[in-house]
């Protein structure tokens, strides 16, 4: 008998999450280019961009180098 989410025939969509992380980082950069924020908010936004792009690049590069099953 299957337990938990084992009845779902799909894998967790890490590639989709990686691409979305890259796009969210781009969106934040575009937003910051058009809006002036206080320095603390800018630092938090740029830190979010770095984390988002880091995760996104890790996921996408891993997918490209190892194929769809890894």
PyMOL Python script that loads the backbone (N, CA, C, O; Angstrom):
from pymol import cmd

cmd.read_pdbstr("""\
ATOM      1  N   UNK A   1       0.833  -1.180   0.000  1.00  0.00           N
ATOM      2  CA  UNK A   1       0.000   0.000   0.000  1.00  0.00           C
ATOM      3  C   UNK A   1       0.880   1.248   0.000  1.00  0.00           C
ATOM      4  O   UNK A   1       1.849   1.335   0.755  1.00  0.00           O
ATOM      5  N   UNK A   2       0.538   2.200  -0.844  1.00  0.00           N
ATOM      6  CA  UNK A   2       1.309   3.439  -0.952  1.00  0.00           C
ATOM      7  C   UNK A   2       0.928   4.410   0.151  1.00  0.00           C
ATOM      8  O   UNK A   2      -0.225   4.468   0.578  1.00  0.00           O
ATOM      9  N   UNK A   3       1.904   5.164   0.599  1.00  0.00           N
ATOM     10  CA  UNK A   3       1.658   6.137   1.663  1.00  0.00           C
ATOM     11  C   UNK A   3       2.042   7.547   1.205  1.00  0.00           C
ATOM     12  O   UNK A   3       2.846   7.717   0.288  1.00  0.00           O
ATOM     13  N   UNK A   4       1.468   8.525   1.843  1.00  0.00           N
ATOM     14  CA  UNK A   4       1.817   9.917   1.584  1.00  0.00           C
ATOM     15  C   UNK A   4       1.499  10.348   0.166  1.00  0.00           C
ATOM     16  O   UNK A   4       0.396  10.123  -0.331  1.00  0.00           O
ATOM     17  N   UNK A   5       2.466  10.963  -0.474  1.00  0.00           N
ATOM     18  CA  UNK A   5       2.278  11.464  -1.835  1.00  0.00           C
ATOM     19  C   UNK A   5       2.750  10.473  -2.887  1.00  0.00           C
ATOM     20  O   UNK A   5       2.923  10.856  -4.044  1.00  0.00           O
ATOM     21  N   UNK A   6       2.959   9.229  -2.532  1.00  0.00           N
ATOM     22  CA  UNK A   6       3.472   8.236  -3.474  1.00  0.00           C
ATOM     23  C   UNK A   6       2.488   7.933  -4.593  1.00  0.00           C
ATOM     24  O   UNK A   6       2.875   7.322  -5.589  1.00  0.00           O
ATOM     25  N   UNK A   7       1.239   8.335  -4.466  1.00  0.00           N
ATOM     26  CA  UNK A   7       0.271   8.061  -5.517  1.00  0.00           C
ATOM     27  C   UNK A   7       0.447   9.007  -6.703  1.00  0.00           C
ATOM     28  O   UNK A   7      -0.102   8.756  -7.775  1.00  0.00           O
ATOM     29  N   UNK A   8       1.204  10.086  -6.527  1.00  0.00           N
ATOM     30  CA  UNK A   8       1.426  11.029  -7.622  1.00  0.00           C
ATOM     31  C   UNK A   8       2.512  10.498  -8.550  1.00  0.00           C
ATOM     32  O   UNK A   8       3.596  10.147  -8.085  1.00  0.00           O
ATOM     33  N   UNK A   9       2.242  10.431  -9.864  1.00  0.00           N
ATOM     34  CA  UNK A   9       3.215   9.860 -10.788  1.00  0.00           C
ATOM     35  C   UNK A   9       4.237  10.872 -11.312  1.00  0.00           C
ATOM     36  O   UNK A   9       4.894  10.594 -12.315  1.00  0.00           O
ATOM     37  N   UNK A  10       4.395  12.028 -10.674  1.00  0.00           N
ATOM     38  CA  UNK A  10       5.314  13.046 -11.182  1.00  0.00           C
ATOM     39  C   UNK A  10       6.418  13.312 -10.169  1.00  0.00           C
ATOM     40  O   UNK A  10       6.259  13.081  -8.970  1.00  0.00           O
ATOM     41  N   UNK A  11       7.536  13.802 -10.682  1.00  0.00           N
ATOM     42  CA  UNK A  11       8.650  14.191  -9.826  1.00  0.00           C
ATOM     43  C   UNK A  11       8.480  15.642  -9.412  1.00  0.00           C
ATOM     44  O   UNK A  11       7.757  16.400 -10.058  1.00  0.00           O
ATOM     45  N   UNK A  12       9.139  16.021  -8.348  1.00  0.00           N
ATOM     46  CA  UNK A  12       9.096  17.407  -7.911  1.00  0.00           C
ATOM     47  C   UNK A  12       9.717  18.286  -8.998  1.00  0.00           C
ATOM     48  O   UNK A  12      10.814  17.979  -9.467  1.00  0.00           O
ATOM     49  N   UNK A  13       9.065  19.350  -9.406  1.00  0.00           N
ATOM     50  CA  UNK A  13       9.492  20.137 -10.578  1.00  0.00           C
ATOM     51  C   UNK A  13      10.656  21.090 -10.290  1.00  0.00           C
ATOM     52  O   UNK A  13      10.486  22.309 -10.334  1.00  0.00           O
ATOM     53  N   UNK A  14      11.839  20.536  -9.996  1.00  0.00           N
ATOM     54  CA  UNK A  14      12.981  21.376  -9.675  1.00  0.00           C
ATOM     55  C   UNK A  14      13.409  22.260 -10.840  1.00  0.00           C
ATOM     56  O   UNK A  14      13.841  23.392 -10.619  1.00  0.00           O
ATOM     57  N   UNK A  15      13.300  21.777 -12.070  1.00  0.00           N
ATOM     58  CA  UNK A  15      13.689  22.599 -13.210  1.00  0.00           C
ATOM     59  C   UNK A  15      12.799  23.825 -13.304  1.00  0.00           C
ATOM     60  O   UNK A  15      13.291  24.927 -13.549  1.00  0.00           O
ATOM     61  N   UNK A  16      11.513  23.654 -13.115  1.00  0.00           N
ATOM     62  CA  UNK A  16      10.585  24.781 -13.126  1.00  0.00           C
ATOM     63  C   UNK A  16      10.937  25.768 -12.016  1.00  0.00           C
ATOM     64  O   UNK A  16      10.932  26.979 -12.238  1.00  0.00           O
ATOM     65  N   UNK A  17      11.240  25.260 -10.827  1.00  0.00           N
ATOM     66  CA  UNK A  17      11.609  26.133  -9.716  1.00  0.00           C
ATOM     67  C   UNK A  17      12.898  26.892 -10.018  1.00  0.00           C
ATOM     68  O   UNK A  17      13.022  28.061  -9.655  1.00  0.00           O
ATOM     69  N   UNK A  18      13.845  26.253 -10.666  1.00  0.00           N
ATOM     70  CA  UNK A  18      15.094  26.923 -11.023  1.00  0.00           C
ATOM     71  C   UNK A  18      14.886  28.053 -12.007  1.00  0.00           C
ATOM     72  O   UNK A  18      15.443  29.140 -11.850  1.00  0.00           O
ATOM     73  N   UNK A  19      14.078  27.792 -13.027  1.00  0.00           N
ATOM     74  CA  UNK A  19      13.782  28.838 -14.022  1.00  0.00           C
ATOM     75  C   UNK A  19      13.009  29.976 -13.368  1.00  0.00           C
ATOM     76  O   UNK A  19      13.278  31.144 -13.648  1.00  0.00           O
ATOM     77  N   UNK A  20      12.062  29.655 -12.509  1.00  0.00           N
ATOM     78  CA  UNK A  20      11.304  30.707 -11.821  1.00  0.00           C
ATOM     79  C   UNK A  20      12.207  31.528 -10.905  1.00  0.00           C
ATOM     80  O   UNK A  20      12.029  32.741 -10.797  1.00  0.00           O
ATOM     81  N   UNK A  21      13.164  30.894 -10.249  1.00  0.00           N
ATOM     82  CA  UNK A  21      14.101  31.628  -9.392  1.00  0.00           C
ATOM     83  C   UNK A  21      14.917  32.615 -10.214  1.00  0.00           C
ATOM     84  O   UNK A  21      15.144  33.745  -9.781  1.00  0.00           O
ATOM     85  N   UNK A  22      15.360  32.198 -11.397  1.00  0.00           N
ATOM     86  CA  UNK A  22      16.095  33.112 -12.271  1.00  0.00           C
ATOM     87  C   UNK A  22      15.218  34.285 -12.695  1.00  0.00           C
ATOM     88  O   UNK A  22      15.667  35.431 -12.691  1.00  0.00           O
ATOM     89  N   UNK A  23      13.972  34.004 -13.060  1.00  0.00           N
ATOM     90  CA  UNK A  23      13.058  35.067 -13.501  1.00  0.00           C
ATOM     91  C   UNK A  23      12.696  36.023 -12.360  1.00  0.00           C
ATOM     92  O   UNK A  23      12.569  37.227 -12.581  1.00  0.00           O
ATOM     93  N   UNK A  24      12.531  35.507 -11.170  1.00  0.00           N
ATOM     94  CA  UNK A  24      12.233  36.370 -10.015  1.00  0.00           C
ATOM     95  C   UNK A  24      13.417  37.287  -9.740  1.00  0.00           C
ATOM     96  O   UNK A  24      13.231  38.462  -9.421  1.00  0.00           O
ATOM     97  N   UNK A  25      14.635  36.759  -9.861  1.00  0.00           N
ATOM     98  CA  UNK A  25      15.819  37.596  -9.695  1.00  0.00           C
ATOM     99  C   UNK A  25      15.874  38.712 -10.727  1.00  0.00           C
ATOM    100  O   UNK A  25      16.206  39.850 -10.396  1.00  0.00           O
ATOM    101  N   UNK A  26      15.552  38.394 -11.965  1.00  0.00           N
ATOM    102  CA  UNK A  26      15.515  39.416 -13.021  1.00  0.00           C
ATOM    103  C   UNK A  26      14.446  40.454 -12.704  1.00  0.00           C
ATOM    104  O   UNK A  26      14.676  41.652 -12.864  1.00  0.00           O
ATOM    105  N   UNK A  27      13.286  40.002 -12.259  1.00  0.00           N
ATOM    106  CA  UNK A  27      12.200  40.930 -11.931  1.00  0.00           C
ATOM    107  C   UNK A  27      12.608  41.890 -10.815  1.00  0.00           C
ATOM    108  O   UNK A  27      12.284  43.077 -10.874  1.00  0.00           O
ATOM    109  N   UNK A  28      13.301  41.402  -9.818  1.00  0.00           N
ATOM    110  CA  UNK A  28      13.746  42.264  -8.718  1.00  0.00           C
ATOM    111  C   UNK A  28      14.748  43.299  -9.221  1.00  0.00           C
ATOM    112  O   UNK A  28      14.681  44.465  -8.834  1.00  0.00           O
ATOM    113  N   UNK A  29      15.675  42.882 -10.078  1.00  0.00           N
ATOM    114  CA  UNK A  29      16.656  43.821 -10.628  1.00  0.00           C
ATOM    115  C   UNK A  29      15.962  44.907 -11.448  1.00  0.00           C
ATOM    116  O   UNK A  29      16.307  46.083 -11.335  1.00  0.00           O
ATOM    117  N   UNK A  30      14.988  44.522 -12.268  1.00  0.00           N
ATOM    118  CA  UNK A  30      14.239  45.503 -13.059  1.00  0.00           C
ATOM    119  C   UNK A  30      13.465  46.449 -12.150  1.00  0.00           C
ATOM    120  O   UNK A  30      13.408  47.651 -12.408  1.00  0.00           O
ATOM    121  N   UNK A  31      12.875  45.919 -11.098  1.00  0.00           N
ATOM    122  CA  UNK A  31      12.141  46.753 -10.149  1.00  0.00           C
ATOM    123  C   UNK A  31      13.074  47.751  -9.472  1.00  0.00           C
ATOM    124  O   UNK A  31      12.743  48.929  -9.337  1.00  0.00           O
ATOM    125  N   UNK A  32      14.244  47.271  -9.046  1.00  0.00           N
ATOM    126  CA  UNK A  32      15.195  48.163  -8.384  1.00  0.00           C
ATOM    127  C   UNK A  32      15.721  49.244  -9.329  1.00  0.00           C
ATOM    128  O   UNK A  32      16.042  50.347  -8.889  1.00  0.00           O
ATOM    129  N   UNK A  33      15.810  48.937 -10.611  1.00  0.00           N
ATOM    130  CA  UNK A  33      16.287  49.922 -11.574  1.00  0.00           C
ATOM    131  C   UNK A  33      15.298  51.080 -11.717  1.00  0.00           C
ATOM    132  O   UNK A  33      15.699  52.204 -12.019  1.00  0.00           O
ATOM    133  N   UNK A  34      14.023  50.815 -11.506  1.00  0.00           N
ATOM    134  CA  UNK A  34      13.002  51.842 -11.686  1.00  0.00           C
ATOM    135  C   UNK A  34      12.521  52.495 -10.402  1.00  0.00           C
ATOM    136  O   UNK A  34      11.811  53.498 -10.457  1.00  0.00           O
ATOM    137  N   UNK A  35      12.887  51.957  -9.254  1.00  0.00           N
ATOM    138  CA  UNK A  35      12.393  52.477  -7.983  1.00  0.00           C
ATOM    139  C   UNK A  35      13.568  52.683  -7.020  1.00  0.00           C
ATOM    140  O   UNK A  35      14.455  51.836  -6.915  1.00  0.00           O
ATOM    141  N   UNK A  36      13.556  53.781  -6.346  1.00  0.00           N
ATOM    142  CA  UNK A  36      14.578  54.059  -5.335  1.00  0.00           C
ATOM    143  C   UNK A  36      14.059  53.605  -3.982  1.00  0.00           C
ATOM    144  O   UNK A  36      12.984  54.019  -3.549  1.00  0.00           O
ATOM    145  N   UNK A  37      14.817  52.764  -3.328  1.00  0.00           N
ATOM    146  CA  UNK A  37      14.471  52.263  -2.007  1.00  0.00           C
ATOM    147  C   UNK A  37      15.522  52.738  -1.013  1.00  0.00           C
ATOM    148  O   UNK A  37      16.592  53.210  -1.399  1.00  0.00           O
ATOM    149  N   UNK A  38      15.209  52.610   0.252  1.00  0.00           N
ATOM    150  CA  UNK A  38      16.210  52.952   1.265  1.00  0.00           C
ATOM    151  C   UNK A  38      17.331  51.912   1.207  1.00  0.00           C
ATOM    152  O   UNK A  38      17.118  50.803   0.719  1.00  0.00           O
ATOM    153  N   UNK A  39      18.510  52.258   1.697  1.00  0.00           N
ATOM    154  CA  UNK A  39      19.680  51.370   1.571  1.00  0.00           C
ATOM    155  C   UNK A  39      19.484  49.976   2.161  1.00  0.00           C
ATOM    156  O   UNK A  39      19.950  48.998   1.577  1.00  0.00           O
ATOM    157  N   UNK A  40      18.812  49.862   3.297  1.00  0.00           N
ATOM    158  CA  UNK A  40      18.611  48.542   3.901  1.00  0.00           C
ATOM    159  C   UNK A  40      17.739  47.665   3.003  1.00  0.00           C
ATOM    160  O   UNK A  40      18.007  46.474   2.845  1.00  0.00           O
ATOM    161  N   UNK A  41      16.707  48.248   2.422  1.00  0.00           N
ATOM    162  CA  UNK A  41      15.835  47.490   1.523  1.00  0.00           C
ATOM    163  C   UNK A  41      16.572  47.073   0.260  1.00  0.00           C
ATOM    164  O   UNK A  41      16.347  45.979  -0.257  1.00  0.00           O
ATOM    165  N   UNK A  42      17.446  47.931  -0.238  1.00  0.00           N
ATOM    166  CA  UNK A  42      18.227  47.580  -1.420  1.00  0.00           C
ATOM    167  C   UNK A  42      19.165  46.415  -1.135  1.00  0.00           C
ATOM    168  O   UNK A  42      19.323  45.522  -1.969  1.00  0.00           O
ATOM    169  N   UNK A  43      19.786  46.421   0.037  1.00  0.00           N
ATOM    170  CA  UNK A  43      20.685  45.317   0.404  1.00  0.00           C
ATOM    171  C   UNK A  43      19.901  44.008   0.497  1.00  0.00           C
ATOM    172  O   UNK A  43      20.358  42.975   0.007  1.00  0.00           O
ATOM    173  N   UNK A  44      18.725  44.046   1.122  1.00  0.00           N
ATOM    174  CA  UNK A  44      17.894  42.834   1.217  1.00  0.00           C
ATOM    175  C   UNK A  44      17.452  42.350  -0.159  1.00  0.00           C
ATOM    176  O   UNK A  44      17.444  41.150  -0.432  1.00  0.00           O
ATOM    177  N   UNK A  45      17.085  43.292  -1.021  1.00  0.00           N
ATOM    178  CA  UNK A  45      16.654  42.914  -2.368  1.00  0.00           C
ATOM    179  C   UNK A  45      17.810  42.309  -3.153  1.00  0.00           C
ATOM    180  O   UNK A  45      17.625  41.304  -3.840  1.00  0.00           O
ATOM    181  N   UNK A  46      18.980  42.891  -3.066  1.00  0.00           N
ATOM    182  CA  UNK A  46      20.129  42.343  -3.785  1.00  0.00           C
ATOM    183  C   UNK A  46      20.564  40.998  -3.217  1.00  0.00           C
ATOM    184  O   UNK A  46      21.004  40.125  -3.965  1.00  0.00           O
ATOM    185  N   UNK A  47      20.447  40.823  -1.911  1.00  0.00           N
ATOM    186  CA  UNK A  47      20.740  39.512  -1.321  1.00  0.00           C
ATOM    187  C   UNK A  47      19.743  38.472  -1.831  1.00  0.00           C
ATOM    188  O   UNK A  47      20.114  37.328  -2.092  1.00  0.00           O
ATOM    189  N   UNK A  48      18.492  38.867  -1.969  1.00  0.00           N
ATOM    190  CA  UNK A  48      17.479  37.963  -2.513  1.00  0.00           C
ATOM    191  C   UNK A  48      17.805  37.591  -3.950  1.00  0.00           C
ATOM    192  O   UNK A  48      17.629  36.440  -4.352  1.00  0.00           O
ATOM    193  N   UNK A  49      18.278  38.557  -4.722  1.00  0.00           N
ATOM    194  CA  UNK A  49      18.666  38.284  -6.109  1.00  0.00           C
ATOM    195  C   UNK A  49      19.808  37.278  -6.146  1.00  0.00           C
ATOM    196  O   UNK A  49      19.769  36.326  -6.925  1.00  0.00           O
ATOM    197  N   UNK A  50      20.821  37.478  -5.315  1.00  0.00           N
ATOM    198  CA  UNK A  50      21.964  36.563  -5.316  1.00  0.00           C
ATOM    199  C   UNK A  50      21.566  35.143  -4.924  1.00  0.00           C
ATOM    200  O   UNK A  50      22.011  34.180  -5.548  1.00  0.00           O
ATOM    201  N   UNK A  51      20.738  35.009  -3.905  1.00  0.00           N
ATOM    202  CA  UNK A  51      20.284  33.680  -3.479  1.00  0.00           C
ATOM    203  C   UNK A  51      19.423  33.045  -4.565  1.00  0.00           C
ATOM    204  O   UNK A  51      19.567  31.861  -4.872  1.00  0.00           O
ATOM    205  N   UNK A  52      18.538  33.832  -5.136  1.00  0.00           N
ATOM    206  CA  UNK A  52      17.644  33.327  -6.184  1.00  0.00           C
ATOM    207  C   UNK A  52      18.437  32.872  -7.401  1.00  0.00           C
ATOM    208  O   UNK A  52      18.213  31.777  -7.916  1.00  0.00           O
ATOM    209  N   UNK A  53      19.361  33.706  -7.862  1.00  0.00           N
ATOM    210  CA  UNK A  53      20.171  33.332  -9.020  1.00  0.00           C
ATOM    211  C   UNK A  53      21.088  32.157  -8.703  1.00  0.00           C
ATOM    212  O   UNK A  53      21.318  31.308  -9.564  1.00  0.00           O
ATOM    213  N   UNK A  54      21.606  32.096  -7.502  1.00  0.00           N
ATOM    214  CA  UNK A  54      22.450  30.969  -7.131  1.00  0.00           C
ATOM    215  C   UNK A  54      21.695  29.654  -7.196  1.00  0.00           C
ATOM    216  O   UNK A  54      22.179  28.678  -7.770  1.00  0.00           O
ATOM    217  N   UNK A  55      20.509  29.633  -6.607  1.00  0.00           N
ATOM    218  CA  UNK A  55      19.687  28.422  -6.662  1.00  0.00           C
ATOM    219  C   UNK A  55      19.286  28.098  -8.097  1.00  0.00           C
ATOM    220  O   UNK A  55      19.390  26.951  -8.531  1.00  0.00           O
ATOM    221  N   UNK A  56      18.829  29.109  -8.830  1.00  0.00           N
ATOM    222  CA  UNK A  56      18.384  28.890 -10.210  1.00  0.00           C
ATOM    223  C   UNK A  56      19.492  28.365 -11.098  1.00  0.00           C
ATOM    224  O   UNK A  56      19.279  27.433 -11.873  1.00  0.00           O
ATOM    225  N   UNK A  57      20.675  28.953 -10.994  1.00  0.00           N
ATOM    226  CA  UNK A  57      21.791  28.482 -11.818  1.00  0.00           C
ATOM    227  C   UNK A  57      22.209  27.076 -11.433  1.00  0.00           C
ATOM    228  O   UNK A  57      22.519  26.263 -12.303  1.00  0.00           O
ATOM    229  N   UNK A  58      22.223  26.779 -10.143  1.00  0.00           N
ATOM    230  CA  UNK A  58      22.565  25.431  -9.701  1.00  0.00           C
ATOM    231  C   UNK A  58      21.609  24.400 -10.309  1.00  0.00           C
ATOM    232  O   UNK A  58      22.041  23.371 -10.828  1.00  0.00           O
ATOM    233  N   UNK A  59      20.326  24.686 -10.240  1.00  0.00           N
ATOM    234  CA  UNK A  59      19.326  23.731 -10.737  1.00  0.00           C
ATOM    235  C   UNK A  59      19.414  23.583 -12.248  1.00  0.00           C
ATOM    236  O   UNK A  59      19.402  22.462 -12.758  1.00  0.00           O
ATOM    237  N   UNK A  60      19.501  24.689 -12.969  1.00  0.00           N
ATOM    238  CA  UNK A  60      19.510  24.630 -14.438  1.00  0.00           C
ATOM    239  C   UNK A  60      20.803  23.994 -14.946  1.00  0.00           C
ATOM    240  O   UNK A  60      20.761  23.161 -15.851  1.00  0.00           O
ATOM    241  N   UNK A  61      21.947  24.371 -14.382  1.00  0.00           N
ATOM    242  CA  UNK A  61      23.217  23.782 -14.827  1.00  0.00           C
ATOM    243  C   UNK A  61      23.243  22.293 -14.511  1.00  0.00           C
ATOM    244  O   UNK A  61      23.701  21.496 -15.330  1.00  0.00           O
ATOM    245  N   UNK A  62      22.763  21.913 -13.352  1.00  0.00           N
ATOM    246  CA  UNK A  62      22.709  20.482 -13.009  1.00  0.00           C
ATOM    247  C   UNK A  62      21.823  19.729 -13.991  1.00  0.00           C
ATOM    248  O   UNK A  62      22.166  18.622 -14.406  1.00  0.00           O
ATOM    249  N   UNK A  63      20.691  20.310 -14.368  1.00  0.00           N
ATOM    250  CA  UNK A  63      19.778  19.655 -15.318  1.00  0.00           C
ATOM    251  C   UNK A  63      20.416  19.510 -16.686  1.00  0.00           C
ATOM    252  O   UNK A  63      20.272  18.473 -17.333  1.00  0.00           O
ATOM    253  N   UNK A  64      21.130  20.552 -17.138  1.00  0.00           N
ATOM    254  CA  UNK A  64      21.747  20.514 -18.454  1.00  0.00           C
ATOM    255  C   UNK A  64      22.901  19.517 -18.483  1.00  0.00           C
ATOM    256  O   UNK A  64      23.067  18.785 -19.458  1.00  0.00           O
ATOM    257  N   UNK A  65      23.701  19.486 -17.414  1.00  0.00           N
ATOM    258  CA  UNK A  65      24.867  18.605 -17.401  1.00  0.00           C
ATOM    259  C   UNK A  65      24.537  17.144 -17.152  1.00  0.00           C
ATOM    260  O   UNK A  65      25.198  16.265 -17.705  1.00  0.00           O
ATOM    261  N   UNK A  66      23.525  16.859 -16.329  1.00  0.00           N
ATOM    262  CA  UNK A  66      23.258  15.470 -15.929  1.00  0.00           C
ATOM    263  C   UNK A  66      22.023  14.853 -16.588  1.00  0.00           C
ATOM    264  O   UNK A  66      21.818  13.642 -16.501  1.00  0.00           O
ATOM    265  N   UNK A  67      21.212  15.661 -17.235  1.00  0.00           N
ATOM    266  CA  UNK A  67      20.037  15.111 -17.897  1.00  0.00           C
ATOM    267  C   UNK A  67      18.796  15.187 -17.023  1.00  0.00           C
ATOM    268  O   UNK A  67      18.864  15.596 -15.864  1.00  0.00           O
ATOM    269  N   UNK A  68      17.665  14.791 -17.587  1.00  0.00           N
ATOM    270  CA  UNK A  68      16.381  14.985 -16.901  1.00  0.00           C
ATOM    271  C   UNK A  68      16.132  14.082 -15.698  1.00  0.00           C
ATOM    272  O   UNK A  68      15.234  14.371 -14.907  1.00  0.00           O
ATOM    273  N   UNK A  69      16.876  13.021 -15.532  1.00  0.00           N
ATOM    274  CA  UNK A  69      16.603  12.102 -14.432  1.00  0.00           C
ATOM    275  C   UNK A  69      17.411  12.384 -13.186  1.00  0.00           C
ATOM    276  O   UNK A  69      17.308  11.632 -12.216  1.00  0.00           O
ATOM    277  N   UNK A  70      18.223  13.452 -13.170  1.00  0.00           N
ATOM    278  CA  UNK A  70      19.051  13.759 -12.012  1.00  0.00           C
ATOM    279  C   UNK A  70      18.716  15.114 -11.513  1.00  0.00           C
ATOM    280  O   UNK A  70      19.303  15.574 -10.534  1.00  0.00           O
TER     281      UNK A  70
END
""", "prot")
cmd.dss("prot")
cmd.show_as("cartoon", "prot")
cmd.util.cbc("prot")
cmd.orient("prot")
